[in-house]
Amino acid sequence: MAERDNATEGGPAGYLLDFLVEHHPALYSIDELDRLLASPDQDPRQERFLLEKAVKILVGDGLVHRLGEFVFASHAGLRAARLLRPQ
C-alpha cells in the first residue's frame, strides 16, 4: 500500500476506497485487505499501519463502514466515487 501512496489523488485512503467501491458489496477483513493490498517490497508493519490509518480516515469521513474486523464502502462512499469518476 505504501507504493500506492501516489497511485490516486487520495493516497492510500483513496486507493482503499477505490478498491472497496470496485468490489462492493463485499465485506473484507482488515487481515484480508492487508494480504491483498500489501506491496511485497515494503515493510509489513508499515503496510499495516497505512491500511489501518486509511480505514480510520475513511470511516471518519463516512465513506466506509466498519463492523468489527470487516469494512465495506458506505452509500456515501459509493456516491462520492460515482461523482468523482471522470465522464
C-alpha positions in Angstrom: 0.0 0.0 0.0 3.0 2.3 0.5 3.9 2.4 -3.1 0.3 3.3 -3.9 0.8 6.5 -1.9 0.5 8.5 -5.1 -1.5 6.0 -7.1 -4.6 8.0 -6.7 -5.2 11.6 -5.6 -6.3 10.4 -2.2 -3.2 8.4 -1.4 -3.7 5.1 0.5 -7.2 6.1 1.6 -8.2 6.9 -2.0 -6.7 3.6 -3.2 -8.6 1.7 -0.5 -11.9 3.4 -1.2 -11.4 2.7 -4.9 -10.8 -1.0 -4.1 -13.9 -1.3 -1.8 -16.1 0.5 -4.3 -15.0 -1.7 -7.1 -15.7 -4.8 -5.0 -19.0 -3.6 -3.4 -21.0 -5.1 -1.8 -18.2 -7.4 -0.5 -17.0 -7.2 3.1 -13.3 -7.5 3.6 -11.5 -8.2 6.9 -8.5 -6.0 7.7 -6.3 -9.1 7.5 -7.6 -9.9 4.1 -7.1 -6.4 2.8 -3.6 -6.4 4.3 -2.7 -9.6 2.3 -4.4 -8.3 -0.9 -3.1 -4.8 -1.0 0.3 -5.1 0.6 3.4 -4.3 -1.5 5.8 -7.2 -1.3 8.8 -4.9 -1.2 7.6 -2.8 1.7 7.8 -3.4 5.5 4.7 -5.4 6.5 4.3 -3.3 9.7 4.4 -0.1 7.7 1.9 -1.5 5.3 -0.5 -2.5 8.1 -0.1 0.9 9.7 -1.0 2.6 6.4 -4.0 0.3 6.0 -5.3 1.0 9.5 -4.8 4.7 9.0 -6.7 4.7 5.7 -9.6 2.8 7.3 -9.8 5.3 10.2 -9.8 8.2 7.7 -12.5 6.7 5.5 -14.7 5.7 8.5 -14.3 9.1 10.0 -15.4 10.7 6.7 -18.4 8.3 6.5 -17.1 6.8 3.2 -16.6 3.3 4.7 -18.4 1.3 7.4 -16.5 -0.9 9.8 -18.1 -3.9 11.6 -15.5 -5.3 13.9 -12.7 -6.5 11.7 -14.7 -6.1 8.5 -15.0 -3.0 6.2 -17.1 -2.1 3.2 -17.9 1.0 1.2 -20.8 3.0 2.5 -23.6 4.5 0.4 -21.8 7.9 0.7 -18.6 6.3 -0.4 -20.3 4.7 -3.5 -21.9 8.0 -4.4 -18.7 10.0 -3.9 -16.8 7.6 -6.2 -19.6 7.9 -8.8 -19.5 11.7 -8.7 -15.7 11.9 -8.9 -15.4 9.4 -11.7 -14.4 11.1 -15.0 -17.1 11.2 -17.5 
